[in-house]
């Protein structure tokens, strides 16, 4: 599967639970924990951060 296809799947997973997409992109790093915090504070900030991490990496 191409990298673009993998990113598409990660974004779809992020729509359901944002930290899952970040986890599959970067693992248990700083961005993952930051995304959990943002998602707990509100779904939309966590979603925006998840998509940003997936598209940037």
C-alpha positions as CSV (number, residue, x, y, z in Angstrom):
1,X,0.0,0.0,0.0
2,X,1.3,3.4,-0.9
3,X,2.1,6.0,1.8
4,X,-0.8,8.2,0.7
5,X,-3.2,5.2,1.2
6,X,-1.8,4.6,4.7
7,X,-2.2,8.3,5.6
8,X,-5.8,8.1,4.4
9,X,-6.5,5.1,6.7
10,X,-4.8,7.0,9.6
11,X,-7.0,10.0,9.0
12,X,-10.1,7.9,8.9
13,X,-9.1,6.3,12.3
14,X,-8.4,9.8,13.6
15,X,-12.0,10.8,12.8
16,X,-13.1,8.0,15.2
17,X,-10.5,8.4,18.0
18,X,-7.8,11.0,17.3
19,X,-5.0,9.4,19.4
20,X,-5.2,6.2,17.4
21,X,-4.2,7.9,14.1
22,X,-1.3,9.7,15.9
23,X,-0.2,6.4,17.5
24,X,0.0,4.7,14.2
25,X,2.0,7.6,12.8
26,X,4.5,8.4,15.5
27,X,4.2,5.7,18.3
28,X,4.2,6.5,22.0
29,X,6.0,9.8,21.6
30,X,5.3,13.4,22.7
31,X,2.7,14.0,20.0
32,X,0.7,10.9,21.1
33,X,0.5,12.1,24.7
34,X,-0.2,15.7,23.6
35,X,-3.0,14.4,21.4
36,X,-4.5,12.5,24.3
37,X,-4.5,15.7,26.4
38,X,-6.0,17.7,23.6
39,X,-8.7,15.1,22.9
40,X,-9.6,15.1,26.6
41,X,-10.0,18.9,26.5
42,X,-12.1,18.6,23.4
43,X,-12.6,16.4,20.5
44,X,-12.0,19.1,17.8
45,X,-8.5,20.2,19.1
46,X,-7.5,16.5,19.3
47,X,-8.7,15.9,15.8
48,X,-7.0,19.0,14.3
49,X,-3.7,18.0,16.0
50,X,-4.0,14.4,14.8
51,X,-4.6,15.4,11.2
52,X,-1.7,17.9,11.4
53,X,0.7,15.2,12.7
54,X,-0.4,12.7,10.0
55,X,-0.1,15.2,7.1
56,X,3.2,16.7,8.4
57,X,5.1,13.5,8.9
